């Protein structure tokens, strides 16, 4: 008998990512409430559970953990978008924009693409993590930076470094993520 070596969180994560990859957004056992949740509940989970509580435990390492979590989602989203497109960047970006809108993550807009320099900049307008948050001292959308990094990494099949350089919560009116191809 083969023993399952995955944790319950890993099993749940795989089911969630499989649902996203399949495009199945209906949620079992949510007949009345449906698949959507209020943005403030998401932000509470993101900023408290995956933000300040992790920061209490890990200190300065918390943003890296949040980034890595976003990167896992970005890699899964990249798999969805890369299916049947023959490495066409414009089609890939179109699929990513649609998927981010469907999942209410934000409105993803390519701001700068300089493949010769290995630099891409993508805006995330109406960012789910920081919408309505003000007066922070540094960018806080490490999850979205990781997600965008994972999306870009999937398409180019290269390691990347993604950094949020502007954040709506800083008063920038958008989140801007710079991705350097390594």
WOQUISUL-V843501 format. One record per residue. N is the residue number from 1. PHI is phi in whole degrees, 0 to 359 (NA if undefined). OMEGA is omega in whole degrees, -180 to 180 (none if undefined). Layout:
N:PHI:OMEGA, N:PHI:OMEGA
//
This chain:
1:NA:179, 2:275:-180, 3:270:178, 4:288:-179, 5:259:179, 6:274:175, 7:284:177, 8:300:178, 9:294:179, 10:293:177, 11:296:179, 12:297:179, 13:302:-179, 14:296:179, 15:295:179, 16:295:-179, 17:295:176, 18:299:178, 19:296:178, 20:293:-179, 21:299:-178, 22:284:-177, 23:80:-179, 24:271:-177, 25:254:173, 26:287:-176, 27:246:177, 28:301:179, 29:68:175, 30:231:-176, 31:298:-177, 32:274:-175, 33:274:177, 34:77:-172, 35:276:-175, 36:262:176, 37:235:177, 38:297:-178, 39:302:-180, 40:295:176, 41:293:177, 42:302:-179, 43:298:177, 44:297:178, 45:297:-177, 46:292:-173, 47:276:-179, 48:268:-176, 49:293:-176, 50:261:-179, 51:241:-172, 52:294:178, 53:293:177, 54:292:178, 55:298:177, 56:299:-178, 57:274:-173, 58:260:-177, 59:67:-176, 60:293:180, 61:278:-177, 62:302:180, 63:301:178, 64:294:178, 65:294:179, 66:296:177, 67:302:-179, 68:299:177, 69:298:177, 70:297:180, 71:298:178, 72:300:177, 73:295:-180, 74:300:178, 75:296:178, 76:294:179, 77:296:178, 78:298:177, 79:298:179, 80:298:-175, 81:290:-176, 82:282:-177, 83:297:173, 84:61:180, 85:238:179, 86:52:174, 87:58:176, 88:271:-174, 89:298:-178, 90:296:178, 91:294:179, 92:301:180, 93:297:177, 94:300:179, 95:293:179, 96:296:179, 97:302:-180, 98:295:-179, 99:295:178, 100:296:177, 101:291:180, 102:301:-179, 103:274:-179, 104:57:177, 105:285:-179, 106:158:178, 107:261:-176, 108:272:-177, 109:227:174, 110:295:-178, 111:257:-179, 112:211:175, 113:228:177, 114:234:-175, 115:292:177, 116:297:178, 117:272:-180, 118:71:-177, 119:231:172, 120:231:173, 121:233:-180, 122:236:174, 123:273:169, 124:239:177, 125:280:-179, 126:56:-177, 127:303:-176, 128:296:-176, 129:283:-172, 130:246:179, 131:304:178, 132:80:179, 133:258:-175, 134:224:168, 135:63:172, 136:266:-175, 137:261:-179, 138:208:177, 139:305:-176, 140:240:-174, 141:265:179, 142:295:178, 143:299:-179, 144:293:176, 145:299:177, 146:297:179, 147:299:180, 148:297:177, 149:300:179, 150:295:178, 151:297:-179, 152:293:179, 153:302:-180, 154:298:-177, 155:293:-174, 156:271:-178, 157:51:179, 158:222:173, 159:293:-178, 160:222:169, 161:235:-179, 162:248:-177, 163:225:175, 164:281:-177, 165:257:174, 166:225:-179, 167:218:177, 168:305:-178, 169:292:175, 170:270:-177, 171:97:-176, 172:279:178, 173:73:177, 174:199:170, 175:255:180, 176:241:-178, 177:242:177, 178:265:179, 179:241:176, 180:257:175, 181:283:-178, 182:260:none
//
